[in-house]
Amino acid sequence: MTARRLVLFDIDGTLLSTNGNGVRAMMRAYTAVWGKDPSGVDYAMSGKTELGICYGLLALLGFTRDEVRSGLPRFWKRYPRELRRHLSPRSTTVHPGVRELVHAVSGQPALLLGLLTGNCEAAACVKLEVAGLDGFAVGAFGEHHEERASLPTLAVEAARRLTGADFRGKSIVIIGDTPNDILCGRALGVKTIAVATGRFDRESLARYDPDYLFPDLSACGSVLEALHA
């Protein structure tokens, strides 16, 4: 059976939480590459891509775009190494229902399991490995674009290369925990499922009018119905 739905999960706040250890690893990588520790800078990262965060956060420390760009190759290598030092299965929280849902989606031929995350690909792999989550066939990652709204198109292209299927409209589903997840889905007219397991509660997420809104992913049957609807 050819997949009829492309299901794209966010990672942080949706699938799992590193309970601050991911950010600590990131700050160590920034300090090692650019020589300044940005941990004291007031900057909201939720729902943004790693590339966008690099430019936005380091600009507040006085770095030009050229200076940031020149350090990116080293950062993409250093950050995953720092994650491996900081993360462990014991300190990483997998949110309710996630394991069951990911297993269910990966086991249904009509659904293609993928990622749509602000993490760079290597960092995403480390987090998923530590959490014991797998089965993701395609993805769009945070080093690919500064704007999260540009990532769904990249995921659709990856899915087309893998399966030959042309996913569009509501056959694409984005599952995330931030307003930016909902907004980037709306940019393509795709189905959005919001989950209140991150920094935003149900009331805050409801203001952005997702197609579906759940407190968490523990109601696996209901989420699967939403995916197929």
RABELWO-V425349 format. One record per backbone hydrogen bond with DSSP energy under -0.5 kcal/mol. CO is the residue of the C=O (numbers start at 1). NH is the residue of the N-H. E is the energy in kcal/mol with one decimal. If there is no record, write none. Layout:
co=CO nh=NH e=E
co=CO nh=NH e=E
This chain:
co=5 nh=7 e=-0.7
co=5 nh=112 e=-3.0
co=6 nh=8 e=-0.6
co=6 nh=173 e=-3.2
co=7 nh=9 e=-0.6
co=7 nh=114 e=-2.9
co=8 nh=175 e=-2.9
co=9 nh=116 e=-2.6
co=11 nh=14 e=-1.2
co=11 nh=15 e=-2.2
co=11 nh=16 e=-1.9
co=15 nh=95 e=-1.9
co=16 nh=13 e=-3.2
co=17 nh=93 e=-2.7
co=18 nh=21 e=-1.8
co=20 nh=24 e=-2.0
co=21 nh=25 e=-2.2
co=22 nh=26 e=-2.2
co=23 nh=27 e=-2.6
co=24 nh=28 e=-1.9
co=25 nh=29 e=-1.9
co=26 nh=30 e=-2.6
co=27 nh=31 e=-2.4
co=28 nh=32 e=-2.2
co=29 nh=33 e=-2.2
co=30 nh=34 e=-3.1
co=30 nh=35 e=-0.5
co=31 nh=35 e=-1.4
co=36 nh=38 e=-0.7
co=38 nh=41 e=-2.0
co=41 nh=43 e=-1.0
co=43 nh=45 e=-0.6
co=45 nh=48 e=-2.2
co=49 nh=53 e=-2.8
co=50 nh=54 e=-2.6
co=51 nh=55 e=-2.0
co=52 nh=56 e=-2.7
co=53 nh=57 e=-3.1
co=53 nh=58 e=-0.6
co=54 nh=58 e=-1.8
co=55 nh=59 e=-1.3
co=56 nh=60 e=-0.9
co=57 nh=60 e=-0.6
co=58 nh=61 e=-0.8
co=58 nh=63 e=-2.3
co=59 nh=62 e=-1.5
co=64 nh=68 e=-2.3
co=65 nh=69 e=-3.0
co=66 nh=70 e=-2.1
co=67 nh=71 e=-0.9
co=68 nh=71 e=-0.8
co=68 nh=72 e=-0.9
co=69 nh=72 e=-0.7
co=69 nh=73 e=-0.5
co=71 nh=75 e=-2.1
co=72 nh=76 e=-2.9
co=73 nh=77 e=-0.8
co=74 nh=78 e=-2.7
co=75 nh=79 e=-2.8
co=76 nh=80 e=-0.5
co=77 nh=81 e=-1.0
co=78 nh=82 e=-2.3
co=79 nh=83 e=-2.3
co=80 nh=84 e=-2.0
co=81 nh=85 e=-1.2
co=82 nh=86 e=-1.8
co=83 nh=87 e=-2.9
co=88 nh=92 e=-0.7
co=89 nh=92 e=-0.6
co=92 nh=94 e=-0.6
co=93 nh=17 e=-2.5
co=93 nh=95 e=-0.6
co=95 nh=98 e=-1.9
co=96 nh=217 e=-1.1
co=97 nh=101 e=-2.5
co=98 nh=102 e=-3.0
co=99 nh=103 e=-2.2
co=100 nh=104 e=-2.3
co=101 nh=105 e=-2.9
co=102 nh=106 e=-2.4
co=103 nh=107 e=-1.1
co=105 nh=108 e=-1.5
co=107 nh=109 e=-0.6
co=108 nh=111 e=-2.1
co=110 nh=4 e=-2.5
co=110 nh=5 e=-2.1
co=111 nh=113 e=-0.6
co=112 nh=7 e=-2.8
co=113 nh=137 e=-2.9
co=113 nh=138 e=-1.0
co=114 nh=9 e=-2.5
co=115 nh=140 e=-1.6
co=118 nh=50 e=-2.8
co=119 nh=142 e=-3.8
co=120 nh=124 e=-2.6
co=121 nh=125 e=-2.3
co=122 nh=126 e=-1.7
co=123 nh=127 e=-2.4
co=124 nh=128 e=-2.5
co=125 nh=129 e=-2.3
co=126 nh=130 e=-2.5
co=127 nh=131 e=-2.0
co=128 nh=132 e=-1.0
co=128 nh=133 e=-2.6
co=129 nh=132 e=-0.6
co=138 nh=115 e=-1.6
co=140 nh=117 e=-2.1
co=141 nh=144 e=-1.8
co=142 nh=51 e=-2.3
co=146 nh=49 e=-0.7
co=147 nh=150 e=-1.5
co=148 nh=151 e=-2.0
co=148 nh=152 e=-0.5
co=150 nh=154 e=-0.8
co=151 nh=155 e=-2.1
co=152 nh=156 e=-2.5
co=153 nh=157 e=-2.1
co=154 nh=158 e=-2.0
co=155 nh=159 e=-2.3
co=156 nh=160 e=-2.2
co=157 nh=161 e=-2.2
co=158 nh=162 e=-1.7
co=159 nh=163 e=-2.7
co=160 nh=164 e=-2.2
co=165 nh=167 e=-0.9
co=168 nh=171 e=-1.9
co=169 nh=172 e=-1.7
co=171 nh=6 e=-2.8
co=172 nh=191 e=-2.4
co=173 nh=8 e=-3.4
co=173 nh=175 e=-0.5
co=174 nh=176 e=-0.5
co=174 nh=193 e=-2.9
co=175 nh=10 e=-2.4
co=176 nh=195 e=-2.0
co=177 nh=200 e=-0.5
co=178 nh=181 e=-0.7
co=178 nh=182 e=-1.3
co=179 nh=183 e=-2.8
co=180 nh=184 e=-2.4
co=181 nh=185 e=-1.4
co=182 nh=186 e=-2.2
co=183 nh=187 e=-1.5
co=184 nh=188 e=-0.5
co=185 nh=188 e=-1.1
co=185 nh=189 e=-0.7
co=185 nh=190 e=-2.3
co=186 nh=189 e=-0.6
co=191 nh=174 e=-2.6
co=192 nh=211 e=-0.7
co=192 nh=212 e=-1.8
co=193 nh=176 e=-2.0
co=194 nh=214 e=-2.6
co=195 nh=197 e=-1.1
co=201 nh=205 e=-2.2
co=202 nh=206 e=-2.5
co=203 nh=207 e=-1.0
co=205 nh=208 e=-1.7
co=206 nh=209 e=-1.8
co=212 nh=194 e=-2.8
co=214 nh=196 e=-2.0
co=218 nh=220 e=-1.9
co=219 nh=223 e=-2.2
co=220 nh=224 e=-2.6
co=221 nh=225 e=-2.1
co=222 nh=226 e=-1.9
co=223 nh=227 e=-2.2
co=224 nh=228 e=-2.1
co=225 nh=229 e=-1.5
